[in-house]
Amino acid sequence: MLGVDLLRPVAGASGPFGHHLRHVIALYELSALFLDDGHAPYHHAIRPTGYDYHRDEVDPHGMELWRADYRAMPDVRQMMAASILWLYRAGKDNVWLRRVPCTWHAAEAIACLRANGAFEDWARLYALYPGW
């Protein structure tokens, strides 16, 4: 229906979502926004930057950098980053995505993702998502 094979097996990957998430972060150059800190297995080790997880509070300087990096990205990369954050937060986010562009209409977002060859990667994130 979508024209993509969303659930094709990932050779050698015990956690297909985590494998794909790392692939997306690398391919779309989102490593300034997401860090794999090794605190947990699989995809649970990947967290957005700009936050002090030990103190459970925003790192003001880190968040300023996060938002500046995000704003400097083209729409397709912003869409991928925002989608990862929505999965990470299991819904709307008002920490990282405050005061940054992230309110695309669905048809506009799908057209942008398709035009940039990113639709399959985006759709697979949602199809493989097991919860954070």
N, CA, C and O atoms as a Tinker XYZ file with bonds, in Angstrom:
   528  protein
     1  N      0.813000   -1.191000    0.000000    73     2
     2  CA     0.000000    0.000000    0.000000    64     1     3
     3  C      0.866000    1.268000    0.000000    63     2     4     5
     4  O      0.586000    2.203000   -0.751000    81     3
     5  N      1.894000    1.308000    0.819000    73     3     6
     6  CA     2.765000    2.478000    0.876000    64     5     7
     7  C      3.885000    2.419000   -0.158000    63     6     8     9
     8  O      4.562000    3.417000   -0.406000    81     7
     9  N      4.076000    1.259000   -0.754000    73     7    10
    10  CA     5.142000    1.103000   -1.730000    64     9    11
    11  C      6.503000    0.866000   -1.115000    63    10    12    13
    12  O      7.519000    1.047000   -1.786000    81    11
    13  N      6.550000    0.463000    0.153000    73    11    14
    14  CA     7.812000    0.166000    0.823000    64    13    15
    15  C      7.650000   -1.094000    1.662000    63    14    16    17
    16  O      6.555000   -1.398000    2.134000    81    15
    17  N      8.745000   -1.822000    1.843000    73    15    18
    18  CA     8.740000   -3.018000    2.682000    64    17    19
    19  C      9.203000   -2.609000    4.073000    63    18    20    21
    20  O     10.401000   -2.595000    4.359000    81    19
    21  N      8.254000   -2.278000    4.929000    73    19    22
    22  CA     8.571000   -1.708000    6.228000    64    21    23
    23  C      9.150000   -2.707000    7.213000    63    22    24    25
    24  O      9.912000   -2.327000    8.101000    81    23
    25  N      8.807000   -3.958000    7.072000    73    23    26
    26  CA     9.214000   -4.943000    8.069000    64    25    27
    27  C     10.260000   -5.922000    7.561000    63    26    28    29
    28  O     10.431000   -6.995000    8.139000    81    27
    29  N     10.963000   -5.570000    6.487000    73    27    30
    30  CA    11.983000   -6.492000    5.972000    64    29    31
    31  C     13.020000   -6.728000    7.067000    63    30    32    33
    32  O     13.398000   -5.803000    7.787000    81    31
    33  N     13.471000   -7.963000    7.185000    73    31    34
    34  CA    14.445000   -8.284000    8.246000    64    33    35
    35  C     15.747000   -7.502000    8.086000    63    34    36    37
    36  O     16.163000   -7.172000    6.975000    81    35
    37  N     16.367000   -7.219000    9.209000    73    35    38
    38  CA    17.660000   -6.543000    9.235000    64    37    39
    39  C     18.690000   -7.607000    9.607000    63    38    40    41
    40  O     18.714000   -8.081000   10.743000    81    39
    41  N     19.536000   -7.979000    8.656000    73    39    42
    42  CA    20.516000   -9.041000    8.877000    64    41    43
    43  C     21.423000   -8.722000   10.062000    63    42    44    45
    44  O     22.015000   -7.645000   10.130000    81    43
    45  N     21.527000   -9.661000   10.987000    73    43    46
    46  CA    22.437000   -9.542000   12.114000    64    45    47
    47  C     21.982000   -8.599000   13.213000    63    46    48    49
    48  O     22.741000   -8.342000   14.148000    81    47
    49  N     20.770000   -8.076000   13.129000    73    47    50
    50  CA    20.293000   -7.133000   14.144000    64    49    51
    51  C     19.326000   -7.827000   15.091000    63    50    52    53
    52  O     18.272000   -8.306000   14.672000    81    51
    53  N     19.687000   -7.881000   16.374000    73    51    54
    54  CA    18.793000   -8.500000   17.358000    64    53    55
    55  C     17.679000   -7.552000   17.759000    63    54    56    57
    56  O     16.623000   -8.001000   18.202000    81    55
    57  N     17.885000   -6.278000   17.617000    73    55    58
    58  CA    16.863000   -5.274000   17.900000    64    57    59
    59  C     16.672000   -4.431000   16.651000    63    58    60    61
    60  O     17.368000   -3.430000   16.481000    81    59
    61  N     15.745000   -4.807000   15.768000    73    59    62
    62  CA    15.627000   -4.106000   14.486000    64    61    63
    63  C     15.323000   -2.612000   14.611000    63    62    64    65
    64  O     15.805000   -1.820000   13.801000    81    63
    65  N     14.535000   -2.214000   15.609000    73    63    66
    66  CA    14.259000   -0.777000   15.755000    64    65    67
    67  C     15.542000   -0.030000   16.119000    63    66    68    69
    68  O     15.850000    0.995000   15.511000    81    67
    69  N     16.286000   -0.527000   17.093000    73    67    70
    70  CA    17.526000    0.128000   17.498000    64    69    71
    71  C     18.522000    0.212000   16.363000    63    70    72    73
    72  O     19.197000    1.227000   16.190000    81    71
    73  N     18.613000   -0.857000   15.592000    73    71    74
    74  CA    19.513000   -0.870000   14.438000    64    73    75
    75  C     19.085000    0.202000   13.429000    63    74    76    77
    76  O     19.910000    0.968000   12.932000    81    75
    77  N     17.786000    0.240000   13.137000    73    75    78
    78  CA    17.289000    1.223000   12.169000    64    77    79
    79  C     17.415000    2.644000   12.715000    63    78    80    81
    80  O     17.768000    3.561000   11.974000    81    79
    81  N     17.133000    2.834000   13.992000    73    79    82
    82  CA    17.265000    4.155000   14.605000    64    81    83
    83  C     18.699000    4.669000   14.474000    63    82    84    85
    84  O     18.910000    5.823000   14.103000    81    83
    85  N     19.666000    3.836000   14.769000    73    83    86
    86  CA    21.070000    4.242000   14.637000    64    85    87
    87  C     21.409000    4.557000   13.171000    63    86    88    89
    88  O     22.145000    5.500000   12.884000    81    87
    89  N     20.865000    3.760000   12.262000    73    87    90
    90  CA    21.058000    4.000000   10.829000    64    89    91
    91  C     20.510000    5.379000   10.445000    63    90    92    93
    92  O     21.184000    6.147000    9.759000    81    91
    93  N     19.292000    5.690000   10.887000    73    91    94
    94  CA    18.656000    6.971000   10.569000    64    93    95
    95  C     19.451000    8.133000   11.159000    63    94    96    97
    96  O     19.657000    9.144000   10.487000    81    95
    97  N     19.893000    8.001000   12.390000    73    95    98
    98  CA    20.681000    9.068000   13.029000    64    97    99
    99  C     21.971000    9.319000   12.253000    63    98   100   101
   100  O     22.366000   10.469000   12.063000    81    99
   101  N     22.626000    8.255000   11.805000    73    99   102
   102  CA    23.861000    8.418000   11.034000    64   101   103
   103  C     23.574000    8.969000    9.637000    63   102   104   105
   104  O     24.221000    9.921000    9.201000    81   103
   105  N     22.614000    8.379000    8.940000    73   103   106
   106  CA    22.325000    8.767000    7.557000    64   105   107
   107  C     21.868000   10.214000    7.441000    63   106   108   109
   108  O     22.267000   10.915000    6.512000    81   107
   109  N     21.044000   10.664000    8.362000    73   107   110
   110  CA    20.506000   12.023000    8.300000    64   109   111
   111  C     21.307000   13.005000    9.161000    63   110   112   113
   112  O     20.878000   14.132000    9.409000    81   111
   113  N     22.467000   12.556000    9.605000    73   111   114
   114  CA    23.416000   13.401000   10.346000    64   113   115
   115  C     22.747000   14.086000   11.536000    63   114   116   117
   116  O     22.764000   15.310000   11.662000    81   115
   117  N     22.160000   13.265000   12.401000    73   115   118
   118  CA    21.460000   13.769000   13.581000    64   117   119
   119  C     22.235000   13.532000   14.872000    63   118   120   121
   120  O     21.677000   13.664000   15.962000    81   119
   121  N     23.513000   13.185000   14.760000    73   119   122
   122  CA    24.288000   12.844000   15.964000    64   121   123
   123  C     24.502000   14.032000   16.897000    63   122   124   125
   124  O     24.804000   13.827000   18.073000    81   123
   125  N     24.358000   15.258000   16.420000    73   123   126
   126  CA    24.439000   16.410000   17.325000    64   125   127
   127  C     23.195000   16.492000   18.211000    63   126   128   129
   128  O     23.214000   17.124000   19.267000    81   127
   129  N     22.111000   15.842000   17.766000    73   127   130
   130  CA    20.848000   15.905000   18.493000    64   129   131
   131  C     20.583000   14.681000   19.365000    63   130   132   133
   132  O     19.794000   14.747000   20.307000    81   131
   133  N     21.240000   13.569000   19.051000    73   131   134
   134  CA    20.993000   12.316000   19.769000    64   133   135
   135  C     22.314000   11.650000   20.115000    63   134   136   137
   136  O     23.234000   11.602000   19.298000    81   135
   137  N     22.393000   11.137000   21.332000    73   135   138
   138  CA    23.611000   10.530000   21.845000    64   137   139
   139  C     23.324000    9.094000   22.264000    63   138   140   141
   140  O     22.320000    8.817000   22.920000    81   139
   141  N     24.200000    8.198000   21.886000    73   139   142
   142  CA    24.121000    6.810000   22.347000    64   141   143
   143  C     25.085000    6.706000   23.517000    63   142   144   145
   144  O     26.287000    6.525000   23.322000    81   143
   145  N     24.560000    6.820000   24.734000    73   143   146
   146  CA    25.437000    6.872000   25.903000    64   145   147
   147  C     25.698000    5.518000   26.540000    63   146   148   149
   148  O     26.382000    5.442000   27.561000    81   147
   149  N     25.169000    4.450000   25.961000    73   147   150
   150  CA    25.462000    3.113000   26.455000    64   149   151
   151  C     24.871000    2.782000   27.807000    63   150   152   153
   152  O     25.271000    1.787000   28.412000    81   151
   153  N     23.933000    3.577000   28.310000    73   151   154
   154  CA    23.368000    3.339000   29.646000    64   153   155
   155  C     22.409000    2.158000   29.681000    63   154   156   157
   156  O     22.058000    1.680000   30.760000    81   155
   157  N     21.978000    1.678000   28.510000    73   155   158
   158  CA    20.991000    0.601000   28.456000    64   157   159
   159  C     21.181000   -0.177000   27.155000    63   158   160   161
   160  O     21.867000    0.287000   26.244000    81   159
   161  N     20.573000   -1.357000   27.071000    73   159   162
   162  CA    20.713000   -2.137000   25.832000    64   161   163
   163  C     19.813000   -1.590000   24.713000    63   162   164   165
   164  O     18.885000   -0.816000   24.946000    81   163
   165  N     20.128000   -2.022000   23.510000    73   163   166
   166  CA    19.322000   -1.725000   22.320000    64   165   167
   167  C     19.162000   -0.215000   22.120000    63   166   168   169
   168  O     20.119000    0.539000   22.297000    81   167
   169  N     17.985000    0.217000   21.761000    73   167   170
   170  CA    17.734000    1.630000   21.469000    64   169   171
   171  C     17.537000    2.469000   22.729000    63   170   172   173
   172  O     17.513000    3.697000   22.650000    81   171
   173  N     17.399000    1.834000   23.874000    73   171   174
   174  CA    17.188000    2.575000   25.122000    64   173   175
   175  C     18.395000    3.440000   25.497000    63   174   176   177
   176  O     18.274000    4.347000   26.322000    81   175
   177  N     19.541000    3.169000   24.906000    73   175   178
   178  CA    20.751000    3.945000   25.179000    64   177   179
   179  C     20.793000    5.253000   24.398000    63   178   180   181
   180  O     21.663000    6.090000   24.640000    81   179
   181  N     19.872000    5.436000   23.474000    73   179   182
   182  CA    19.865000    6.649000   22.650000    64   181   183
   183  C     18.936000    7.675000   23.284000    63   182   184   185
   184  O     17.761000    7.407000   23.535000    81   183
   185  N     19.487000    8.843000   23.534000    73   183   186
   186  CA    18.722000    9.922000   24.158000    64   185   187
   187  C     19.027000   11.237000   23.440000    63   186   188   189
   188  O     20.104000   11.411000   22.870000    81   187
   189  N     18.073000   12.148000   23.477000    73   187   190
   190  CA    18.352000   13.479000   22.924000    64   189   191
   191  C     19.392000   14.208000   23.779000    63   190   192   193
   192  O     19.430000   14.041000   24.998000    81   191
   193  N     20.216000   14.998000   23.144000    73   191   194
   194  CA    21.204000   15.810000   23.853000    64   193   195
   195  C     20.511000   17.068000   24.394000    63   194   196   197
   196  O     19.341000   17.312000   24.098000    81   195
   197  N     21.228000   17.850000   25.173000    73   195   198
   198  CA    20.677000   19.093000   25.710000    64   197   199
   199  C     19.950000   18.924000   27.028000    63   198   200   201
   200  O     19.228000   19.819000   27.465000    81   199
   201  N     20.140000   17.782000   27.659000    73   199   202
   202  CA    19.424000   17.496000   28.897000    64   201   203
   203  C     20.373000   16.787000   29.849000    63   202   204   205
   204  O     21.153000   15.934000   29.425000    81   203
   205  N     20.317000   17.126000   31.114000    73   203   206
   206  CA    21.131000   16.469000   32.135000    64   205   207
   207  C     20.270000   15.370000   32.769000    63   206   208   209
   208  O     19.419000   15.646000   33.615000    81   207
   209  N     20.499000   14.147000   32.357000    73   207   210
   210  CA    19.670000   13.026000   32.804000    64   209   211
   211  C     19.936000   12.649000   34.260000    63   210   212   213
   212  O     19.060000   12.083000   34.915000    81   211
   213  N     21.112000   12.949000   34.773000    73   211   214
   214  CA    21.422000   12.649000   36.175000    64   213   215
   215  C     20.676000   13.592000   37.120000    63   214   216   217
   216  O     20.286000   13.202000   38.220000    81   215
   217  N     20.485000   14.820000   36.684000    73   215   218
   218  CA    19.778000   15.807000   37.505000    64   217   219
   219  C     18.311000   15.953000   37.100000    63   218   220   221
   220  O     17.531000   16.621000   37.780000    81   219
   221  N     17.950000   15.323000   35.992000    73   219   222
   222  CA    16.591000   15.390000   35.450000    64   221   223
   223  C     16.156000   16.832000   35.209000    63   222   224   225
   224  O     15.111000   17.285000   35.675000    81   223
   225  N     17.021000   17.541000   34.446000    73   223   226
   226  CA    16.701000   18.927000   34.106000    64   225   227
   227  C     17.395000   19.328000   32.815000    63   226   228   229
   228  O     18.405000   18.743000   32.422000    81   227
   229  N     16.842000   20.321000   32.179000    73   227   230
   230  CA    17.415000   20.856000   30.943000    64   229   231
   231  C     18.787000   21.448000   31.234000    63   230   232   233
   232  O     18.970000   22.136000   32.238000    81   231
   233  N     19.738000   21.185000   30.368000    73   231   234
   234  CA    21.044000   21.838000   30.387000    64   233   235
   235  C     20.890000   23.063000   29.481000    63   234   236   237
   236  O     20.864000   22.905000   28.260000    81   235
   237  N     20.786000   24.284000   30.035000    73   235   238
   238  CA    20.467000   25.458000   29.219000    64   237   239
   239  C     21.393000   25.654000   28.014000    63   238   240   241
   240  O     20.922000   25.921000   26.909000    81   239
   241  N     22.682000   25.524000   28.220000    73   239   242
   242  CA    23.619000   25.698000   27.103000    64   241   243
   243  C     23.451000   24.567000   26.089000    63   242   244   245
   244  O     23.417000   24.810000   24.883000    81   243
   245  N     23.347000   23.348000   26.576000    73   243   246
   246  CA    23.160000   22.201000   25.685000    64   245   247
   247  C     21.870000   22.293000   24.888000    63   246   248   249
   248  O     21.845000   21.939000   23.710000    81   247
   249  N     20.798000   22.766000   25.516000    73   247   250
   250  CA    19.521000   22.910000   24.816000    64   249   251
   251  C     19.584000   24.027000   23.788000    63   250   252   253
   252  O     18.988000   23.927000   22.715000    81   251
   253  N     20.298000   25.080000   24.112000    73   251   254
   254  CA    20.480000   26.170000   23.147000    64   253   255
   255  C     21.187000   25.648000   21.900000    63   254   256   257
   256  O     20.798000   25.966000   20.776000    81   255
   257  N     22.228000   24.844000   22.107000    73   255   258
   258  CA    22.943000   24.241000   20.975000    64   257   259
   259  C     22.045000   23.272000   20.211000    63   258   260   261
   260  O     22.052000   23.262000   18.981000    81   259
   261  N     21.270000   22.455000   20.933000    73   259   262
   262  CA    20.370000   21.494000   20.298000    64   261   263
   263  C     19.410000   22.230000   19.367000    63   262   264   265
   264  O     19.256000   21.859000   18.203000    81   263
   265  N     18.775000   23.264000   19.880000    73   263   266
   266  CA    17.787000   23.997000   19.081000    64   265   267
   267  C     18.435000   24.729000   17.905000    63   266   268   269
   268  O     17.849000   24.797000   16.825000    81   267
   269  N     19.618000   25.269000   18.099000    73   267   270
   270  CA    20.319000   25.948000   16.998000    64   269   271
   271  C     20.674000   24.942000   15.904000    63   270   272   273
   272  O     20.487000   25.223000   14.720000    81   271
   273  N     21.185000   23.772000   16.290000    73   271   274
   274  CA    21.507000   22.730000   15.304000    64   273   275
   275  C     20.253000   22.288000   14.564000    63   274   276   277
   276  O     20.267000   22.134000   13.342000    81   275
   277  N     19.177000   22.088000   15.298000    73   275   278
   278  CA    17.914000   21.660000   14.702000    64   277   279
   279  C     17.402000   22.699000   13.694000    63   278   280   281
   280  O     17.034000   22.352000   12.572000    81   279
   281  N     17.381000   23.973000   14.102000    73   279   282
   282  CA    16.882000   25.034000   13.217000    64   281   283
   283  C     17.699000   25.149000   11.940000    63   282   284   285
   284  O     17.161000   25.513000   10.894000    81   283
   285  N     18.990000   24.845000   12.009000    73   283   286
   286  CA    19.869000   24.968000   10.847000    64   285   287
   287  C     19.677000   23.837000    9.838000    63   286   288   289
   288  O     20.208000   23.903000    8.730000    81   287
   289  N     18.935000   22.815000   10.206000    73   287   290
   290  CA    18.748000   21.650000    9.338000    64   289   291
   291  C     17.647000   21.894000    8.310000    63   290   292   293
   292  O     16.701000   22.637000    8.570000    81   291
   293  N     17.774000   21.262000    7.137000    73   291   294
   294  CA    16.672000   21.326000    6.172000    64   293   295
   295  C     15.449000   20.587000    6.725000    63   294   296   297
   296  O     15.567000   19.771000    7.639000    81   295
   297  N     14.290000   20.879000    6.166000    73   295   298
   298  CA    13.032000   20.312000    6.654000    64   297   299
   299  C     13.066000   18.798000    6.815000    63   298   300   301
   300  O     12.591000   18.278000    7.824000    81   299
   301  N     13.611000   18.091000    5.856000    73   299   302
   302  CA    13.589000   16.624000    5.926000    64   301   303
   303  C     14.327000   16.122000    7.161000    63   302   304   305
   304  O     13.870000   15.177000    7.803000    81   303
   305  N     15.441000   16.724000    7.504000    73   303   306
   306  CA    16.186000   16.319000    8.697000    64   305   307
   307  C     15.441000   16.730000    9.961000    63   306   308   309
   308  O     15.434000   15.988000   10.943000    81   307
   309  N     14.812000   17.909000    9.945000    73   307   310
   310  CA    13.997000   18.319000   11.081000    64   309   311
   311  C     12.847000   17.341000   11.294000    63   310   312   313
   312  O     12.530000   16.992000   12.432000    81   311
   313  N     12.224000   16.899000   10.209000    73   311   314
   314  CA    11.113000   15.949000   10.319000    64   313   315
   315  C     11.566000   14.631000   10.922000    63   314   316   317
   316  O     10.856000   14.043000   11.738000    81   315
   317  N     12.734000   14.166000   10.529000    73   315   318
   318  CA    13.254000   12.911000   11.085000    64   317   319
   319  C     13.571000   13.099000   12.571000    63   318   320   321
   320  O     13.231000   12.245000   13.390000    81   319
   321  N     14.210000   14.195000   12.916000    73   319   322
   322  CA    14.564000   14.450000   14.323000    64   321   323
   323  C     13.311000   14.600000   15.180000    63   322   324   325
   324  O     13.230000   14.021000   16.264000    81   323
   325  N     12.343000   15.365000   14.707000    73   323   326
   326  CA    11.102000   15.547000   15.469000    64   325   327
   327  C     10.381000   14.210000   15.635000    63   326   328   329
   328  O      9.833000   13.934000   16.703000    81   327
   329  N     10.374000   13.390000   14.605000    73   327   330
   330  CA     9.716000   12.076000   14.691000    64   329   331
   331  C     10.382000   11.193000   15.736000    63   330   332   333
   332  O      9.702000   10.508000   16.500000    81   331
   333  N     11.705000   11.208000   15.770000    73   331   334
   334  CA    12.425000   10.425000   16.783000    64   333   335
   335  C     12.065000   10.938000   18.176000    63   334   336   337
   336  O     11.842000   10.148000   19.094000    81   335
   337  N     12.009000   12.246000   18.332000    73   335   338
   338  CA    11.633000   12.811000   19.635000    64   337   339
   339  C     10.213000   12.432000   20.031000    63   338   340   341
   340  O      9.967000   12.114000   21.194000    81   339
   341  N      9.279000   12.459000   19.095000    73   339   342
   342  CA     7.899000   12.077000   19.411000    64   341   343
   343  C      7.835000   10.620000   19.830000    63   342   344   345
   344  O      7.052000   10.267000   20.711000    81   343
   345  N      8.644000    9.766000   19.213000    73   343   346
   346  CA     8.697000    8.361000   19.641000    64   345   347
   347  C      9.328000    8.267000   21.033000    63   346   348   349
   348  O      8.821000    7.559000   21.903000    81   347
   349  N     10.428000    8.982000   21.236000    73   347   350
   350  CA    11.124000    8.958000   22.523000    64   349   351
   351  C     10.206000    9.420000   23.651000    63   350   352   353
   352  O     10.208000    8.834000   24.734000    81   351
   353  N      9.435000   10.453000   23.404000    73   351   354
   354  CA     8.548000   11.021000   24.421000    64   353   355
   355  C      7.177000   10.336000   24.438000    63   354   356   357
   356  O      6.350000   10.625000   25.304000    81   355
   357  N      6.936000    9.437000   23.491000    73   355   358
   358  CA     5.647000    8.736000   23.369000    64   357   359
   359  C      4.493000    9.732000   23.205000    63   358   360   361
   360  O      3.410000    9.544000   23.760000    81   359
   361  N      4.741000   10.768000   22.451000    73   359   362
   362  CA     3.715000   11.771000   22.205000    64   361   363
   363  C      4.328000   13.143000   22.012000    63   362   364   365
   364  O      5.498000   13.279000   21.656000    81   363
   365  N      3.524000   14.139000   22.249000    73   363   366
   366  CA     3.962000   15.523000   22.082000    64   365   367
   367  C      5.140000   15.846000   22.996000    63   366   368   369
   368  O      5.222000   15.361000   24.125000    81   367
   369  N      6.046000   16.669000   22.488000    73   367   370
   370  CA     7.208000   17.076000   23.274000    64   369   371
   371  C      7.185000   18.583000   23.472000    63   370   372   373
   372  O      6.979000   19.333000   22.518000    81   371
   373  N      7.395000   19.027000   24.698000    73   371   374
   374  CA     7.493000   20.465000   24.953000    64   373   375
   375  C      8.812000   20.822000   25.641000    63   374   376   377
   376  O      8.939000   21.889000   26.240000    81   375
   377  N      9.784000   19.924000   25.550000    73   375   378
   378  CA    11.116000   20.197000   26.086000    64   377   379
   379  C     12.039000   20.598000   24.942000    63   378   380   381
   380  O     12.478000   21.747000   24.877000    81   379
   381  N     12.338000   19.671000   24.042000    73   379   382
   382  CA    13.267000   19.939000   22.949000    64   381   383
   383  C     12.618000   20.757000   21.833000    63   382   384   385
   384  O     13.260000   21.638000   21.261000    81   383
   385  N     11.372000   20.478000   21.524000    73   383   386
   386  CA    10.738000   21.088000   20.355000    64   385   387
   387  C     10.026000   22.411000   20.653000    63   386   388   389
   388  O      9.264000   22.905000   19.821000    81   387
   389  N     10.265000   22.973000   21.810000    73   387   390
   390  CA     9.719000   24.304000   22.106000    64   389   391
   391  C     10.446000   25.348000   21.274000    63   390   392   393
   392  O     11.674000   25.341000   21.187000    81   391
   393  N      9.699000   26.225000   20.675000    73   391   394
   394  CA    10.252000   27.355000   19.907000    64   393   395
   395  C     11.067000   26.937000   18.688000    63   394   396   397
   396  O     11.955000   27.670000   18.252000    81   395
   397  N     10.770000   25.759000   18.134000    73   395   398
   398  CA    11.411000   25.343000   16.879000    64   397   399
   399  C     10.313000   24.857000   15.923000    63   398   400   401
   400  O      9.244000   24.444000   16.373000    81   399
   401  N     10.564000   24.902000   14.615000    73   399   402
   402  CA     9.553000   24.466000   13.652000    64   401   403
   403  C      9.317000   22.952000   13.726000    63   402   404   405
   404  O     10.258000   22.162000   13.649000    81   403
   405  N      8.054000   22.568000   13.877000    73   403   406
   406  CA     7.735000   21.132000   13.911000    64   405   407
   407  C      6.250000   20.864000   13.688000    63   406   408   409
   408  O      5.739000   19.826000   14.108000    81   407
   409  N      5.564000   21.777000   13.041000    73   407   410
   410  CA     4.119000   21.620000   12.852000    64   409   411
   411  C      3.770000   21.543000   11.368000    63   410   412   413
   412  O      3.061000   22.398000   10.838000    81   411
   413  N      4.274000   20.514000   10.715000    73   411   414
   414  CA     3.991000   20.321000    9.302000    64   413   415
   415  C      2.640000   19.642000    9.148000    63   414   416   417
   416  O      2.242000   18.837000    9.990000    81   415
   417  N      1.944000   19.965000    8.079000    73   415   418
   418  CA     0.734000   19.228000    7.724000    64   417   419
   419  C      1.171000   17.858000    7.205000    63   418   420   421
   420  O      2.218000   17.742000    6.569000    81   419
   421  N      0.389000   16.843000    7.468000    73   419   422
   422  CA     0.766000   15.470000    7.106000    64   421   423
   423  C      1.093000   15.339000    5.616000    63   422   424   425
   424  O      2.116000   14.752000    5.261000    81   423
   425  N      0.246000   15.873000    4.751000    73   423   426
   426  CA     0.484000   15.751000    3.307000    64   425   427
   427  C      1.786000   16.446000    2.904000    63   426   428   429
   428  O      2.529000   15.946000    2.059000    81   427
   429  N      2.051000   17.588000    3.507000    73   427   430
   430  CA     3.282000   18.340000    3.245000    64   429   431
   431  C      4.507000   17.541000    3.709000    63   430   432   433
   432  O      5.514000   17.473000    3.004000    81   431
   433  N      4.413000   16.947000    4.885000    73   431   434
   434  CA     5.531000   16.167000    5.423000    64   433   435
   435  C      5.794000   14.934000    4.565000    63   434   436   437
   436  O      6.947000   14.638000    4.249000    81   435
   437  N      4.757000   14.220000    4.190000    73   435   438
   438  CA     4.934000   13.022000    3.361000    64   437   439
   439  C      5.548000   13.398000    2.014000    63   438   440   441
   440  O      6.442000   12.707000    1.526000    81   439
   441  N      5.080000   14.475000    1.419000    73   439   442
   442  CA     5.646000   14.923000    0.141000    64   441   443
   443  C      7.127000   15.268000    0.287000    63   442   444   445
   444  O      7.937000   14.913000   -0.570000    81   443
   445  N      7.477000   15.954000    1.366000    73   443   446
   446  CA     8.881000   16.322000    1.611000    64   445   447
   447  C      9.735000   15.074000    1.824000    63   446   448   449
   448  O     10.818000   14.953000    1.250000    81   447
   449  N      9.249000   14.152000    2.645000    73   447   450
   450  CA     9.994000   12.915000    2.907000    64   449   451
   451  C     10.186000   12.120000    1.622000    63   450   452   453
   452  O     11.281000   11.622000    1.364000    81   451
   453  N      9.145000   11.996000    0.820000    73   451   454
   454  CA     9.253000   11.272000   -0.462000    64   453   455
   455  C     10.230000   11.964000   -1.404000    63   454   456   457
   456  O     11.080000   11.309000   -2.007000    81   455
   457  N     10.115000   13.275000   -1.534000    73   455   458
   458  CA    10.977000   14.030000   -2.454000    64   457   459
   459  C     12.451000   13.912000   -2.092000    63   458   460   461
   460  O     13.322000   14.031000   -2.954000    81   459
   461  N     12.726000   13.675000   -0.811000    73   459   462
   462  CA    14.110000   13.570000   -0.345000    64   461   463
   463  C     14.564000   12.132000   -0.118000    63   462   464   465
   464  O     15.629000   11.896000    0.451000    81   463
   465  N     13.754000   11.168000   -0.563000    73   463   466
   466  CA    14.119000    9.762000   -0.422000    64   465   467
   467  C     14.135000    9.279000    1.013000    63   466   468   469
   468  O     14.825000    8.311000    1.329000    81   467
   469  N     13.384000    9.937000    1.893000    73   467   470
   470  CA    13.422000    9.611000    3.323000    64   469   471
   471  C     12.154000    8.926000    3.828000    63   470   472   473
   472  O     12.087000    8.526000    4.991000    81   471
   473  N     11.161000    8.790000    2.972000    73   471   474
   474  CA     9.878000    8.265000    3.433000    64   473   475
   475  C      9.997000    6.847000    3.987000    63   474   476   477
   476  O      9.423000    6.546000    5.033000    81   475
   477  N     10.730000    5.979000    3.304000    73   475   478
   478  CA    10.852000    4.599000    3.788000    64   477   479
   479  C     11.550000    4.558000    5.143000    63   478   480   481
   480  O     11.110000    3.835000    6.037000    81   479
   481  N     12.613000    5.310000    5.309000    73   479   482
   482  CA    13.304000    5.340000    6.606000    64   481   483
   483  C     12.376000    5.838000    7.701000    63   482   484   485
   484  O     12.347000    5.271000    8.793000    81   483
   485  N     11.617000    6.891000    7.422000    73   483   486
   486  CA    10.686000    7.451000    8.391000    64   485   487
   487  C      9.599000    6.436000    8.748000    63   486   488   489
   488  O      9.321000    6.211000    9.926000    81   487
   489  N      8.990000    5.829000    7.738000    73   487   490
   490  CA     7.904000    4.872000    7.965000    64   489   491
   491  C      8.394000    3.648000    8.732000    63   490   492   493
   492  O      7.668000    3.119000    9.574000    81   491
   493  N      9.618000    3.189000    8.452000    73   491   494
   494  CA    10.169000    2.033000    9.165000    64   493   495
   495  C     10.396000    2.342000   10.644000    63   494   496   497
   496  O     10.257000    1.451000   11.481000    81   495
   497  N     10.740000    3.580000   10.982000    73   495   498
   498  CA    10.873000    3.936000   12.393000    64   497   499
   499  C      9.571000    3.638000   13.122000    63   498   500   501
   500  O      9.584000    3.048000   14.202000    81   499
   501  N      8.467000    4.036000   12.546000    73   499   502
   502  CA     7.161000    3.817000   13.188000    64   501   503
   503  C      6.736000    2.362000   13.130000    63   502   504   505
   504  O      6.170000    1.844000   14.092000    81   503
   505  N      6.998000    1.699000   12.021000    73   503   506
   506  CA     6.585000    0.300000   11.886000    64   505   507
   507  C      7.342000   -0.624000   12.849000    63   506   508   509
   508  O      6.783000   -1.603000   13.343000    81   507
   509  N      8.605000   -0.311000   13.111000    73   507   510
   510  CA     9.432000   -1.159000   13.976000    64   509   511
   511  C      9.404000   -0.744000   15.442000    63   510   512   513
   512  O      9.895000   -1.484000   16.295000    81   511
   513  N      8.848000    0.407000   15.750000    73   511   514
   514  CA     8.898000    0.982000   17.095000    64   513   515
   515  C      8.274000    0.061000   18.158000    63   514   516   517
   516  O      7.084000   -0.246000   18.082000    81   515
   517  N      9.071000   -0.383000   19.149000    73   515   518
   518  CA     8.551000   -1.258000   20.193000    64   517   519
   519  C      8.211000   -0.525000   21.496000    63   518   520   521
   520  O      7.785000   -1.154000   22.464000    81   519
   521  N      8.393000    0.775000   21.525000    73   519   522
   522  CA     8.282000    1.544000   22.764000    64   521   523
   523  C      9.680000    1.855000   23.279000    63   522   524   525
   524  O     10.617000    1.104000   23.010000    81   523
   525  N      9.831000    2.926000   24.001000    73   523   526
   526  CA    11.156000    3.313000   24.496000    64   525   527
   527  C     11.254000    2.811000   25.918000    63   526   528
   528  O     12.279000    3.005000   26.572000    81   527
